[in-house]
Each structure stands twice: as C-alpha cells, then as structure tokens.
C-alpha cells in the first residue's frame, strides 16, 4: 500500500511524464509529418505515440480522481 507522500509523488511524476510525452509527440509530428515527408511507417508510429499518450493521460486522470475521492 502506498503512503500519501508516495501517491502524491507518483501523481506529480505521471504529470511530468505526460508533459514530456506530449513534447515528444509534437517534435515527432513536426519533424516527420508537418514537413510533408511522412511515410506510412511514420503515420503508424504517430498512431502508436498518440495511443500511448492517451493511455498515460487516462491512467493519470484515474489515479488523480481516485486520490482526490479518498480525501473526502
């Protein structure tokens, strides 16, 4: 069982990971998609990156929601 401090640390860490993932997604899209030189492999990679960011965001939201619901 996590302590309160560990839960808060993990929520903050997940938020930072999510921020960094979005920055990486933007850089990938700018370098490979917006430049107009995208291949089908690039589009597949972009789809995978978007899915990963969506899952990370959902996990973070669910964890934060659970944390705050237990505060009351």
SVG drawing of the C-alpha trace seen along z (x, -y; Angstrom):
<svg xmlns="http://www.w3.org/2000/svg" viewBox="-16 -21 28 23">
<polyline fill="none" stroke="black" stroke-width="0.4" points="0.0,0.0 1.3,-3.4 1.7,-6.1 0.1,-9.5 3.5,-11.0 4.2,-8.2 0.8,-8.7 1.4,-12.4 4.9,-11.8 3.6,-9.3 0.9,-11.7 3.4,-14.5 5.8,-12.2 3.0,-10.9 2.1,-14.6 5.7,-15.3 5.8,-12.1 2.7,-13.1 4.1,-16.6 7.3,-15.1 5.3,-12.6 3.3,-15.5 6.5,-17.4 8.0,-14.3 4.8,-13.8 4.9,-17.4 8.6,-17.1 7.9,-13.8 4.9,-15.3 6.8,-18.4 9.9,-16.5 8.1,-13.7 4.5,-14.8 4.4,-18.5 7.5,-18.6 5.5,-16.8 7.9,-13.8 5.8,-11.3 5.9,-7.7 3.4,-5.0 5.8,-3.9 5.8,-7.5 2.0,-7.5 2.0,-4.2 4.5,-5.5 2.4,-8.6 -0.7,-6.5 1.3,-4.5 2.5,-7.6 -1.0,-9.1 -2.3,-5.9 0.4,-5.8 -0.2,-9.4 -3.9,-8.7 -3.4,-5.7 -0.9,-7.6 -3.4,-10.5 -6.3,-8.2 -4.1,-6.4 -3.1,-9.8 -6.7,-11.0 -7.9,-7.8 -5.2,-7.9 -5.8,-11.5 -9.5,-11.0 -9.0,-8.1 -6.6,-10.1 -9.0,-13.0 -12.1,-10.9 -10.3,-9.3 -9.5,-12.7 -13.2,-13.4"/>
</svg>
